[in-house]
Amino acid sequence: MSNKKNDRRTQILQALAQMLESSPGARITTAALAKQVGVSEAALYRHFPSKAKMFEGLIEFIEETLFTRINRIVQEESNVVSRIEMITTLVLGFAEQNPGMCRLLTADALAGETERLRIRIAQVFDRIETQLKQVIREADLKQGLRPAMGVAPCANFLIAIIEGKIRHYVRSEFKVKPLDIWTEQWSVLAQNLMLNR
């Protein structure tokens, strides 16, 4: 029984993500979501007590996916510049693969929703920035490198690039992909990001 319930929960979240992707700029109603899933609104509420909880389910998916992979990168890759590239490319790649989630990451889909959701999204970016700071700090110890503009400004600069590319993706209605021309952009960034001691 609980397996069937989890399957329905997953189905609801996938439908919500699909609607976020296929209706850029539109507000998602529970009535429209119920229709998309093929259930009644009452059935939706049996799985999620509110629409905010549905959005939270998607945010949890974003967190779990990104931070599991970021932790793996940190454990498996020792070169600091490669780590930074892999983390930024991971986030941009995740965004590109999950256009509907980008509307959450930019808080575009959260207009009129509870403030708790916007705070939670801000925390996703804060955690990525904290992880980047940690990686940048280790550059000196591990490789005798220092950031060209200090640890915090460097991590903040990288987050601004990530957020900017995700926002551009949403604004272009998912036509301008986050990883388009990223290789060329990263090669210029990489040359100027870290300096030898």
C-alpha positions in Angstrom: 0.0 0.0 0.0 2.7 2.5 1.0 4.6 1.7 -2.2 1.5 2.6 -4.2 1.2 5.8 -2.2 4.9 6.7 -2.9 4.3 6.1 -6.6 1.3 8.4 -6.6 3.4 11.1 -4.7 6.1 10.8 -7.3 3.6 11.0 -10.1 2.1 14.2 -8.6 5.6 15.8 -8.3 6.6 14.8 -11.8 3.3 16.3 -13.2 4.0 19.5 -11.2 7.5 19.7 -12.6 6.2 19.1 -16.1 3.6 21.8 -15.7 6.2 24.3 -14.5 8.2 23.5 -17.6 5.3 23.6 -20.1 3.6 26.7 -18.8 6.4 29.3 -18.3 5.2 32.2 -16.3 1.8 30.6 -15.5 0.6 30.0 -11.9 -0.1 26.3 -11.2 -3.4 25.6 -9.6 -4.2 22.4 -7.7 -7.3 22.0 -10.0 -5.0 22.0 -13.1 -2.5 19.7 -11.4 -5.2 17.3 -10.4 -6.5 17.2 -14.0 -2.9 16.6 -15.3 -2.4 13.7 -12.9 -5.9 12.3 -13.6 -7.2 12.5 -10.0 -9.5 14.7 -8.0 -8.2 17.6 -6.0 -9.2 15.7 -2.8 -6.9 12.9 -3.9 -4.0 15.3 -4.3 -4.5 16.5 -0.7 -4.5 12.9 0.5 -0.8 12.8 -0.6 0.2 16.4 0.1 -1.6 18.6 2.7 -1.0 21.7 0.6 0.5 23.0 -2.6 3.4 24.4 -0.6 4.2 20.8 0.5 4.2 19.7 -3.2 6.7 22.5 -4.0 8.7 21.4 -0.9 8.8 17.9 -2.4 10.4 19.2 -5.6 12.9 21.4 -3.6 13.8 18.2 -1.6 14.5 16.5 -4.9 16.7 19.4 -6.0 18.7 19.4 -2.7 19.1 15.6 -2.6 20.2 15.4 -6.2 22.7 18.3 -6.1 24.3 17.8 -2.7 24.7 14.0 -3.1 26.6 14.7 -6.3 28.5 17.7 -4.9 29.7 15.6 -2.0 30.9 12.9 -4.4 32.9 15.5 -6.4 34.5 16.8 -3.3 35.5 13.3 -2.2 36.7 12.0 -5.5 38.3 15.0 -7.2 41.5 16.5 -5.6 42.3 19.3 -8.1 40.7 22.5 -6.9 40.0 24.1 -10.2 38.5 20.9 -11.6 36.3 20.6 -8.5 35.0 24.1 -9.0 34.3 23.4 -12.7 32.6 20.1 -11.9 30.4 21.7 -9.2 29.3 24.6 -11.4 28.8 22.4 -14.4 26.8 19.9 -12.3 24.4 22.7 -11.2 24.0 24.1 -14.7 23.6 20.6 -16.1 20.9 19.8 -13.5 19.1 23.0 -14.4 19.3 22.2 -18.1 17.9 18.7 -17.6 15.1 19.9 -15.3 13.6 23.1 -16.8 10.5 23.0 -14.6 12.8 23.0 -11.5 14.5 26.2 -12.8 11.2 28.0 -12.2 11.6 27.0 -8.6 15.3 27.9 -8.4 14.6 31.4 -9.7 11.5 31.6 -7.4 9.6 32.5 -10.6 6.9 29.9 -9.8 6.8 30.9 -6.1 5.1 34.3 -6.6 2.1 34.3 -4.2 3.3 31.2 -2.4 4.4 31.0 1.2 7.6 32.8 2.1 9.0 29.6 3.6 9.5 28.2 0.0 11.5 31.3 -1.1 13.7 31.0 2.0 14.3 27.3 1.2 15.4 28.1 -2.3 17.7 30.8 -1.1 19.2 28.2 1.3 19.9 25.9 -1.7 22.1 28.6 -3.3 23.7 29.5 0.1 24.7 25.8 0.6 26.2 25.7 -2.9 28.1 28.9 -2.2 29.3 27.6 1.2 30.6 24.4 -0.6 32.4 26.5 -3.2 34.0 28.6 -0.4 35.2 25.4 1.3 36.7 24.2 -2.0 38.4 27.6 -2.7 39.8 27.7 0.9 41.4 24.3 0.4 43.2 25.5 -2.7 46.0 27.1 -0.7 46.6 24.1 1.5 46.4 21.5 -1.2 47.9 23.3 -4.3 49.4 26.6 -3.2 46.7 28.5 -5.1 44.8 31.5 -3.9 41.6 33.0 -5.4 42.2 36.1 -7.5 39.7 38.1 -5.5 39.4 36.5 -2.0 37.4 33.4 -1.0 34.0 35.0 -0.4 34.0 37.3 -3.5 35.2 34.4 -5.6 32.4 32.0 -4.4 29.8 34.7 -4.7 31.0 35.5 -8.3 30.5 31.8 -9.2 27.0 31.7 -7.7 26.1 34.9 -9.6 27.1 33.2 -12.8 25.1 30.1 -12.0 22.0 32.0 -11.0 22.4 34.3 -14.0 22.5 31.4 -16.5 19.5 29.7 -14.8 17.5 32.9 -14.9 18.4 33.4 -18.6 17.2 29.9 -19.3 13.8 30.6 -17.6 13.6 34.1 -19.3 14.3 32.6 -22.7 11.5 30.0 -22.1 14.1 27.3 -22.0 15.6 28.0 -25.4 19.0 29.4 -24.2 20.5 26.4 -22.3 22.7 26.9 -19.3 25.5 24.8 -20.7 25.4 26.5 -24.1 28.9 28.1 -24.7 29.8 27.2 -21.1 33.0 25.5 -22.2 34.4 28.7 -23.7 33.2 30.8 -20.7 34.7 28.4 -18.2 38.1 28.3 -20.0 38.4 32.1 -19.6 37.1 31.9 -16.0 39.5 29.1 -15.0 42.5 31.1 -16.2 41.6 34.1 -14.0 40.0 32.5 -11.0 43.1 31.2 -9.1 46.6 32.5 -8.8 49.8 30.8 -7.7 51.1 31.8 -4.3 
